[in-house]
Amino acid sequence: MIDIILITLLTIGLYRLVKALERSFPILLFQPLILTPILIILTLSLLDISVEQYEQGAKLLTHMLGPATIAFAIPVYKHFDTVKKYLGLILVSTFIGSFVAIFSTFLLGVIFRLEDHLVVSLLPRSITTPLAIEVSTEIGAVPALTVIFVIITGVLGGLFAPKIFRLLQIETSMARGLALGMAAHAVGTNRALTYGEEAATYSTLAMIFAGIITTSLGLTLLPWLYSLIS
């Protein structure tokens, strides 16, 4: 119990430190999803704490991933009438986005001749972490690698989306929200909040539907792609 409390406080403390740095110096290095894991690794090395000990101690935080993801449903509830109006468009958009994300990742992996386990671990990178881990396990990939790719995808999507929106003059809440939720999942949804609650609603829906669709494809399309590179 003491280990759980200490490691939880350590993790939260490092995260809050990085958030403070990010507010003062808004650069890529100080993104919490980048710098916090680096600081945790350095701290574990200095304190001689094994990865297994940290995983056991961080169970409380790990279990909170699910409820944290579900909490994104709150803005969906508040804008339910708008959601019903555009539900068909949202479903079609997220299906196309999910398919393109998987197939383009596969093609690029083959073009650059990445090792098989890297390609397979990359395929579920465009969905939120809890679902990505399950899909990665289901298709025989390496969940730890998938988590890294999910984080990288989310951080880059959240960073570059505003620049792309300005470049392409994308101004509607729906377009911004769906793009962020589809391309950058939870990080994108957090970024969508800066464009307003309606954009966050669409981003949440895109993240949820992309997770469901990719999980379904994980039982059909992904094993077939995996068989092509095996």
C-alpha positions as CSV (number, residue, x, y, z in Angstrom):
1,M,0.0,0.0,0.0
2,I,2.8,2.4,0.9
3,D,4.5,1.7,-2.5
4,I,1.3,2.5,-4.3
5,I,0.9,5.8,-2.5
6,L,4.6,6.8,-3.0
7,I,4.7,6.0,-6.7
8,T,1.3,7.6,-7.3
9,L,2.5,10.8,-5.6
10,L,5.8,10.6,-7.5
11,T,4.1,10.3,-10.8
12,I,1.6,13.0,-10.2
13,G,4.3,15.3,-8.8
14,L,6.5,14.9,-11.9
15,Y,3.5,15.5,-14.2
16,R,2.5,18.7,-12.3
17,L,6.1,19.9,-12.6
18,V,6.2,19.3,-16.3
19,K,2.8,21.0,-16.7
20,A,4.3,24.1,-15.0
21,L,7.3,24.0,-17.3
22,E,5.0,23.7,-20.3
23,R,3.0,26.8,-19.3
24,S,6.2,28.8,-18.9
25,F,8.0,27.3,-22.0
26,P,5.5,26.0,-24.5
27,I,7.9,23.9,-26.6
28,L,7.7,20.3,-27.8
29,L,10.2,19.0,-25.3
30,F,8.1,20.1,-22.4
31,Q,4.9,18.3,-23.5
32,P,3.8,16.2,-20.5
33,L,3.5,13.1,-22.6
34,I,7.1,13.4,-23.7
35,L,9.0,14.8,-20.7
36,T,7.1,13.1,-17.9
37,P,8.1,9.5,-18.9
38,I,11.7,10.7,-19.4
39,L,11.8,12.1,-15.8
40,I,10.1,9.0,-14.5
41,I,12.7,6.7,-16.1
42,L,15.5,8.9,-14.7
43,T,14.0,8.9,-11.3
44,L,13.5,5.1,-11.3
45,S,17.2,4.7,-12.3
46,L,18.4,7.0,-9.5
47,L,16.2,5.4,-6.9
48,D,17.0,1.9,-8.1
49,I,13.3,1.0,-8.6
50,S,12.6,-1.7,-11.1
51,V,10.0,-1.4,-13.8
52,E,8.0,-4.2,-12.2
53,Q,7.9,-2.3,-8.9
54,Y,6.8,0.8,-10.6
55,E,4.0,-1.0,-12.6
56,Q,2.7,-2.5,-9.4
57,G,2.8,0.8,-7.6
58,A,1.2,2.7,-10.5
59,K,-1.8,0.3,-10.8
60,L,-4.1,3.0,-9.4
61,L,-3.2,5.4,-12.1
62,T,-3.4,2.8,-14.8
63,H,-6.9,1.8,-13.8
64,M,-8.0,5.4,-14.0
65,L,-7.4,5.4,-17.8
66,G,-10.7,3.8,-18.5
67,P,-12.8,6.3,-16.3
68,A,-10.8,9.2,-17.7
69,T,-11.7,8.2,-21.2
70,I,-15.4,7.7,-20.4
71,A,-15.5,11.2,-18.8
72,F,-15.2,12.6,-22.3
73,A,-18.8,11.5,-22.8
74,I,-20.0,14.5,-20.7
75,P,-19.9,17.1,-23.6
76,V,-21.6,14.5,-25.9
77,Y,-24.5,14.3,-23.5
78,K,-24.7,18.1,-23.4
79,H,-24.9,18.4,-27.2
80,F,-26.9,15.3,-27.8
81,D,-29.4,16.9,-30.2
82,T,-26.6,18.1,-32.5
83,V,-25.0,14.7,-32.4
84,K,-28.2,13.0,-33.5
85,K,-28.5,15.4,-36.4
86,Y,-25.1,14.6,-37.8
87,L,-24.6,11.0,-36.6
88,G,-24.5,9.5,-40.1
89,L,-21.8,12.0,-41.2
90,I,-19.8,11.4,-38.1
91,L,-19.9,7.6,-38.5
92,V,-18.9,7.7,-42.2
93,S,-16.0,10.2,-41.5
94,T,-14.6,8.1,-38.6
95,F,-14.9,4.9,-40.6
96,I,-12.9,6.3,-43.5
97,G,-10.4,7.9,-41.1
98,S,-9.9,4.6,-39.3
99,F,-9.4,2.7,-42.5
100,V,-7.0,5.2,-44.0
101,A,-5.0,5.4,-40.7
102,I,-4.6,1.6,-40.6
103,F,-3.9,1.0,-44.3
104,S,-1.5,4.0,-44.7
105,T,0.4,2.9,-41.7
106,F,0.7,-0.6,-43.2
107,L,1.9,0.7,-46.6
108,L,4.5,3.1,-45.1
109,G,5.8,0.3,-42.9
110,V,6.2,-1.9,-45.9
111,I,7.7,0.9,-48.1
112,F,10.3,1.7,-45.4
113,R,10.9,-2.1,-44.7
114,L,10.2,-1.9,-41.0
115,E,10.4,-5.1,-39.1
116,D,7.2,-7.1,-38.8
117,H,6.7,-6.5,-35.1
118,L,7.1,-2.8,-35.6
119,V,4.5,-2.6,-38.4
120,V,1.9,-4.6,-36.5
121,S,2.5,-2.6,-33.3
122,L,2.0,0.6,-35.3
123,L,-1.3,-0.3,-36.8
124,P,-3.6,0.6,-33.8
125,R,-1.7,3.9,-33.2
126,S,-4.7,6.1,-34.0
127,I,-7.0,5.1,-31.1
128,T,-6.9,5.9,-27.4
129,T,-4.5,4.0,-25.2
130,P,-6.8,1.5,-23.4
131,L,-8.3,0.3,-26.6
132,A,-5.0,0.3,-28.5
133,I,-3.5,-2.0,-25.9
134,E,-6.4,-4.5,-26.3
135,V,-6.1,-4.4,-30.1
136,S,-2.4,-4.8,-30.0
137,T,-2.7,-7.8,-27.8
138,E,-5.4,-9.3,-30.0
139,I,-3.3,-9.1,-33.2
140,G,-0.1,-10.4,-31.6
141,A,1.7,-7.1,-31.6
142,V,3.9,-5.6,-28.8
143,P,1.5,-3.5,-26.5
144,A,4.4,-1.5,-25.0
145,L,5.5,-0.4,-28.5
146,T,1.9,0.4,-29.4
147,V,1.5,2.7,-26.4
148,I,4.6,4.6,-27.4
149,F,3.3,5.0,-31.0
150,V,-0.1,6.1,-29.6
151,I,1.5,8.8,-27.5
152,I,3.7,10.0,-30.3
153,T,0.7,10.2,-32.6
154,G,-1.4,12.1,-30.1
155,V,1.3,14.6,-29.2
156,L,2.2,15.3,-32.9
157,G,-1.5,15.5,-33.8
158,G,-2.2,18.0,-31.0
159,L,0.8,20.1,-31.9
160,F,0.4,20.4,-35.6
161,A,-3.4,20.4,-35.9
162,P,-3.8,24.2,-35.3
163,K,-1.2,25.0,-38.0
164,I,-2.9,22.7,-40.5
165,F,-6.3,24.2,-39.6
166,R,-4.9,27.7,-40.3
167,L,-3.2,26.5,-43.5
168,L,-6.3,24.8,-44.9
169,Q,-8.7,27.4,-43.4
170,I,-10.6,24.8,-41.5
171,E,-12.9,26.8,-39.2
172,T,-16.0,24.8,-38.3
173,S,-16.2,23.1,-34.9
174,M,-17.3,19.8,-36.5
175,A,-14.4,19.6,-38.9
176,R,-11.8,20.6,-36.2
177,G,-13.3,18.2,-33.6
178,L,-13.6,15.2,-35.9
179,A,-10.1,15.7,-37.2
180,L,-8.5,16.0,-33.8
181,G,-10.4,13.1,-32.3
182,M,-9.7,10.8,-35.2
183,A,-6.0,11.7,-35.6
184,A,-4.9,12.5,-32.1
185,H,-7.5,10.7,-29.8
186,A,-7.4,11.8,-26.1
187,V,-4.7,14.4,-26.7
188,G,-6.6,15.8,-29.7
189,T,-9.8,15.9,-27.6
190,N,-8.0,17.9,-25.0
191,R,-6.8,20.3,-27.7
192,A,-10.3,20.5,-29.1
193,L,-11.5,22.0,-25.9
194,T,-9.5,25.2,-26.8
195,Y,-11.9,25.5,-29.8
196,G,-15.0,25.2,-27.6
197,E,-17.2,22.6,-26.1
198,E,-18.9,21.7,-29.4
199,A,-15.5,20.9,-31.1
200,A,-14.7,18.8,-28.0
201,T,-18.0,16.9,-28.5
202,Y,-17.2,16.0,-32.0
203,S,-13.7,15.1,-31.1
204,T,-14.9,12.8,-28.3
205,L,-17.3,11.1,-30.7
206,A,-14.6,10.6,-33.3
207,M,-12.3,9.1,-30.7
208,I,-15.0,6.7,-29.4
209,F,-16.1,5.6,-32.9
210,A,-12.6,5.3,-34.1
211,G,-11.8,3.0,-31.2
212,I,-14.8,0.8,-31.8
213,I,-14.2,0.7,-35.6
214,T,-10.5,0.0,-35.2
215,T,-11.2,-2.7,-32.6
216,S,-13.6,-4.3,-35.1
217,L,-11.1,-4.1,-37.9
218,G,-8.6,-5.5,-35.4
219,L,-10.5,-8.8,-35.7
220,T,-10.7,-8.7,-39.5
221,L,-8.5,-6.4,-41.5
222,L,-5.4,-6.3,-39.2
223,P,-4.9,-10.1,-39.0
224,W,-5.1,-10.1,-42.9
225,L,-2.5,-7.4,-43.1
226,Y,-0.4,-9.2,-40.6
227,S,-0.5,-12.3,-42.7
228,L,0.8,-10.4,-45.7
229,I,4.0,-9.4,-43.9
230,S,4.5,-12.7,-42.1
